[in-house]
């Protein structure tokens, strides 16, 4: 009986290991969550104290402190980011937890409300549902250069609602081999509606997504991503990011080119999020 119990325990351990999505040489989900949290803090320190961290070496010391804290090398972190970039659904799930950790930490400091839209806004019209930072900087030194977002309301958004993802961009070089790409997706019960838009130069951009009139929207997610191996840019700045939600019939919008696809598995969705190179 004891041998049988021991065999059963090892069988459960083996089954648990086989269910893990992360290979042995990649940073685990739990550790990546902690790493990304600290990297967000490090990025904020560098961005808000530019006079203190003027040079690349000075900025690198901040990031090296994070690597030292978690006992990993930058090479291990970079290679893990590449893997998570190829498994975007998993990465976005971890990143949402990181944002929750940050918001919880901010909320513990006092009367600050990090997410003013945490309540039920499903029925409201002409409302900005963006809950993340309003700006983002693409940097050539990053291995995985992407801004991702994933917004799931407490109650589904109303049927036929439209979404306008808008932003201002500057720093786009005409020599870029691959330009930044916007993708926004809306999830119905059995369908994903998507729209893509290229950022071709400096200026103001809108990606407009109209959903099916008879179906509620369970989730809105997407990304802005750039993959330029030649790194022919210094930095690209994105500012005044907004995601406006309009109820059906409340605003006249020009219908964009969209594509519909059946609901995907996590692995398929991760691949679908990545741009074609």
C-alpha positions in Angstrom: 0.0 0.0 0.0 2.8 2.4 0.9 4.5 1.8 -2.5 1.2 2.5 -4.2 0.8 5.7 -2.3 4.3 6.8 -3.2 3.7 6.0 -6.8 0.5 8.0 -6.8 2.3 11.0 -5.3 5.0 10.9 -7.9 2.3 10.5 -10.6 0.6 13.7 -9.4 3.9 15.5 -9.4 4.6 14.4 -12.9 1.2 15.4 -14.1 1.6 18.8 -12.5 4.9 19.3 -14.2 3.6 18.2 -17.5 0.8 20.8 -17.3 3.3 23.7 -16.9 3.4 25.9 -19.9 6.8 27.3 -19.2 10.0 25.3 -20.2 12.6 24.6 -17.6 15.1 27.1 -19.1 12.5 30.0 -19.0 11.7 32.1 -15.9 8.6 30.7 -14.2 5.3 32.5 -14.2 5.5 33.3 -10.5 9.1 34.6 -10.7 8.3 36.5 -13.9 5.5 38.3 -12.1 7.9 39.4 -9.4 10.5 40.3 -12.0 8.1 42.4 -14.1 6.9 44.2 -11.0 10.4 45.2 -10.0 11.3 46.1 -13.6 8.2 48.4 -13.7 9.5 50.2 -10.6 13.0 50.4 -12.1 11.6 51.9 -15.4 9.6 54.4 -13.4 12.8 55.4 -11.4 14.8 55.9 -14.6 12.0 57.8 -16.4 11.2 60.2 -13.6 14.8 60.8 -12.6 16.4 61.4 -16.0 19.0 63.8 -14.5 20.2 61.1 -12.2 20.3 58.4 -14.8 21.6 60.3 -17.9 23.8 57.6 -19.4 23.1 54.1 -20.5 25.5 52.7 -17.9 23.8 54.6 -15.1 20.4 53.3 -16.2 21.8 49.8 -16.5 22.9 49.8 -12.8 19.2 50.1 -11.8 18.2 47.1 -14.0 21.3 45.1 -12.8 20.0 45.6 -9.2 16.8 43.9 -10.2 18.6 41.0 -11.8 20.8 40.6 -8.7 17.8 40.6 -6.4 16.2 37.8 -8.3 19.5 35.9 -8.9 19.2 35.8 -12.7 21.2 37.2 -15.5 20.0 39.7 -18.1 20.5 37.1 -20.8 18.1 34.8 -18.9 15.6 37.6 -18.5 15.9 38.6 -22.2 15.5 35.1 -23.5 12.5 34.6 -21.2 10.9 37.8 -22.5 11.3 36.5 -26.1 9.6 33.2 -25.1 6.7 35.1 -23.3 6.4 37.3 -26.4 5.7 34.2 -28.4 3.1 33.2 -25.8 1.3 36.5 -25.5 -1.8 35.3 -23.8 0.2 33.9 -20.9 2.4 37.1 -20.8 -0.7 39.3 -20.7 -2.2 37.3 -17.9 0.9 37.7 -15.9 1.1 41.4 -16.8 -2.4 42.0 -15.5 -1.4 40.5 -12.2 1.6 42.8 -12.1 -0.7 45.8 -12.6 -2.9 44.5 -9.9 0.1 44.3 -7.6 1.1 47.8 -8.4 -2.4 49.2 -7.9 -2.7 47.3 -4.6 0.6 48.9 -3.5 -0.6 52.3 -4.5 -3.9 51.9 -2.8 -2.2 50.9 0.4 -0.5 54.3 0.5 -3.7 56.2 1.2 -6.6 57.8 -0.6 -5.3 57.2 -4.1 -7.6 55.3 -6.5 -5.3 53.7 -9.2 -8.2 52.4 -11.3 -11.2 54.8 -11.3 -13.1 52.5 -13.6 -13.0 49.4 -11.4 -16.8 49.6 -10.9 -19.5 48.7 -13.3 -19.2 50.9 -16.4 -20.8 48.4 -18.8 -23.9 50.5 -19.6 -22.2 53.9 -19.7 -21.8 55.7 -23.0 -19.0 57.8 -24.4 -16.6 56.8 -21.7 -12.9 56.3 -21.6 -12.3 52.7 -20.3 -8.5 52.9 -20.5 -7.0 51.9 -17.1 -3.3 51.9 -17.8 -0.7 54.6 -18.1 -1.4 57.3 -20.7 2.1 57.2 -22.2 4.6 54.6 -23.3 8.2 54.7 -24.8 9.6 52.2 -27.3 13.3 51.7 -26.6 15.7 49.9 -28.9 17.5 48.3 -26.0 14.3 46.3 -25.0 14.1 42.8 -26.3 10.3 42.7 -26.3 9.0 46.1 -27.4 5.3 46.1 -26.9 2.5 47.9 -25.0 -0.2 45.4 -24.2 -3.6 45.9 -22.7 -6.5 43.6 -21.6 -9.7 45.1 -20.2 -12.4 42.8 -18.9 -15.4 44.6 -17.4 -17.3 43.4 -14.3 -20.3 43.0 -16.6 -20.2 42.6 -20.4 -20.2 45.8 -22.4 -23.5 46.4 -24.3 -24.2 44.7 -27.6 -22.9 46.5 -30.7 -20.7 48.9 -28.7 -17.8 50.6 -30.6 -14.3 51.2 -29.5 -11.9 54.0 -30.5 -8.3 53.4 -29.5 -6.5 56.7 -30.0 -3.0 58.0 -29.3 -0.3 60.5 -30.4 3.1 59.4 -31.6 6.4 61.0 -32.3 9.9 59.8 -33.0 9.0 57.5 -35.9 11.9 57.4 -38.3 11.3 57.0 -42.0 14.1 54.4 -42.1 12.3 51.9 -39.9 12.2 48.5 -41.4 9.2 47.5 -39.3 6.8 50.2 -38.1 4.7 50.0 -35.0 1.4 48.2 -35.4 -1.8 48.6 -33.5 -4.2 45.7 -32.9 -7.4 45.8 -31.0 -9.7 42.9 -30.3 -13.2 42.5 -28.9 -14.3 39.2 -27.6 -18.0 38.0 -27.9 -19.2 34.7 -26.6 -17.9 32.8 -29.6 -16.2 35.3 -31.8 -13.3 37.7 -31.8 -13.6 40.9 -33.9 -10.3 42.5 -34.7 -8.8 45.5 -36.4 -5.2 46.4 -37.3 -3.6 49.7 -38.0 0.0 50.7 -38.9 1.7 53.7 -37.5 3.5 55.2 -40.5 4.9 58.4 -39.0 4.5 61.0 -36.3 1.0 62.3 -35.5 -2.4 61.3 -34.1 -3.9 57.9 -34.8 -7.2 56.1 -34.2 -8.1 52.5 -34.6 -11.9 52.1 -34.7 -13.5 48.8 -33.9 -17.3 48.1 -34.3 -18.7 44.9 -32.8 -21.7 42.7 -33.6 -24.9 44.5 -32.9 -26.6 41.5 -31.3 -23.7 40.3 -29.0 -22.3 41.7 -25.8 -18.6 42.3 -25.4 -16.9 40.3 -22.7 -13.4 41.7 -23.1 -11.3 44.2 -25.1 -7.6 43.5 -25.5 -4.7 44.2 -27.9 -1.3 45.7 -28.3 1.0 48.2 -30.0 4.2 46.3 -31.0 7.3 47.1 -32.9 9.9 44.6 -34.2 12.8 46.3 -35.8 16.0 44.2 -35.5 18.0 47.1 -37.1 17.0 49.4 -34.2 17.0 52.5 -36.5 15.5 54.8 -34.0 16.4 56.4 -30.7 13.0 56.3 -29.0 9.4 56.4 -30.1 7.0 58.1 -27.7 3.3 57.4 -27.4 1.2 59.8 -25.5 -2.5 60.6 -24.6 -3.6 57.0 -25.0 -7.4 56.5 -24.8 -9.9 53.8 -25.4 -13.3 55.3 -25.8 -16.4 53.1 -25.6 -19.6 54.1 -27.4 -22.9 52.3 -27.0 -24.7 51.1 -30.1 -26.1 53.9 -32.2 -24.7 56.7 -30.0 -22.0 57.9 -32.4 -21.6 57.7 -36.1 -18.3 56.0 -36.9 -16.9 54.9 -40.3 -16.8 51.1 -40.3 -13.1 50.0 -40.6 -11.7 46.9 -42.3 -12.2 44.1 -39.7 -11.8 40.4 -39.6 -13.7 37.9 -37.6 -12.3 34.6 -36.4 -13.6 31.8 -34.1 -12.7 31.9 -30.4 -9.1 30.7 -30.1 -7.2 28.6 -27.6 -4.6 30.3 -25.4 -1.8 29.0 -27.6 -3.5 30.1 -30.8 -4.4 33.5 -29.4 -0.8 34.1 -28.3 0.3 33.5 -31.9 -2.5 35.6 -33.3 -1.4 38.6 -31.2 2.0 38.6 -32.8 2.5 40.7 -36.0 3.6 39.0 -39.2 7.3 39.7 -39.8 
